[in-house]
């Protein structure tokens, strides 16, 4: 995806971002509600003004959803993984495997103590 963000702008209105990304403004509003990392500021007239970093984040979200075919949930997890290097679900899986191993070990000890 070769999208160019104008270098001379710090803030973008929703229509501009819509054209840059090639999606409808309603899609941007939906993504804004789902992805907390996108938080445009509001003018006194309640118009959204997206910062450069918001536009970059939206480009990443679009890539995850439209090109890499992640679900919303998967895209959220992928964004977190890219930002922190930490996959919360992966940690949960590792902990569960360790707990299963401990449980199995305790079950074997219990059998030995019962004589069988």
C-alpha positions in Angstrom: 0.0 0.0 0.0 1.6 3.2 -1.1 -0.2 6.0 0.7 1.3 9.4 1.0 0.4 11.6 4.0 1.0 15.3 3.1 4.2 16.3 4.9 3.1 19.9 5.6 0.0 19.1 7.7 -0.3 18.4 11.4 -4.0 17.9 11.5 -6.5 16.3 9.1 -10.3 16.5 8.9 -12.3 13.3 8.6 -12.9 13.8 4.9 -9.2 14.1 4.2 -8.4 11.0 6.1 -11.2 9.2 4.3 -9.6 10.0 1.0 -6.1 9.2 2.1 -7.1 5.7 3.3 -9.8 5.1 0.7 -12.5 4.2 3.2 -15.8 5.9 4.1 -15.9 8.3 7.0 -18.3 5.9 8.8 -15.6 3.3 8.7 -13.2 5.7 10.4 -15.7 6.5 13.1 -16.2 2.8 13.6 -12.5 2.1 13.9 -12.2 5.0 16.3 -14.8 3.4 18.5 -13.0 0.0 18.4 -9.3 1.0 18.5 -8.6 3.2 21.5 -5.2 4.2 20.1 -7.0 6.5 17.6 -8.3 9.6 19.4 -8.8 12.6 17.2 -9.2 15.9 18.9 -12.5 17.8 18.6 -12.9 21.4 17.6 -15.4 23.7 19.3 -17.8 22.7 16.5 -17.3 19.0 17.4 -15.4 18.2 14.2 -12.8 15.6 14.4 -9.2 16.6 13.7 -6.9 13.6 13.3 -3.2 14.0 14.1 -0.5 12.6 12.0 0.0 9.7 14.4 -3.8 8.9 14.2 -3.5 8.7 10.4 -0.5 6.4 10.7 -2.3 4.2 13.1 -5.4 4.1 10.9 -3.2 3.1 8.0 -1.8 0.2 10.1 -5.3 -0.8 11.1 -6.5 -0.8 7.5 -3.5 -3.0 6.5 -4.2 -5.4 9.3 -7.9 -5.7 8.4 -7.9 -5.4 4.6 -4.6 -6.9 3.6 -3.6 -9.3 6.4 -7.2 -10.3 7.0 -7.2 -10.0 10.8 -10.5 -9.7 12.7 -11.0 -6.6 14.8 -10.0 -8.6 17.9 -6.9 -10.0 16.1 -5.9 -6.6 14.8 -6.2 -5.2 18.4 -3.9 -7.9 19.7 -1.5 -7.5 16.8 -1.3 -3.7 17.4 -0.5 -4.4 21.1 2.1 -7.0 20.1 3.8 -4.5 17.7 3.8 -1.7 20.3 4.9 -3.7 23.4 6.4 -6.9 22.0 4.1 -8.7 24.4 1.2 -10.9 23.3 -1.3 -11.1 26.2 -3.0 -14.2 24.8 0.3 -15.9 24.3 1.2 -15.3 27.9 -2.1 -16.8 29.0 -1.5 -19.9 26.9 2.0 -20.4 28.4 0.6 -20.0 31.9 -2.2 -22.5 31.3 0.3 -25.1 29.9 2.5 -24.7 33.0 -0.5 -25.1 35.3 -1.6 -28.2 33.4 1.9 -29.6 33.9 1.8 -28.8 37.6 -1.6 -30.4 37.9 -0.4 -33.6 36.2 2.6 -33.8 38.4 0.5 -33.4 41.5 -1.9 -36.1 40.3 1.0 -38.4 39.9 2.3 -37.6 43.4 -1.2 -38.2 44.8 -1.3 -41.7 43.1 2.1 -42.6 44.5 1.0 -41.6 48.0 -2.2 -43.6 47.7 -0.1 -46.6 46.7 -1.2 -47.0 43.2 
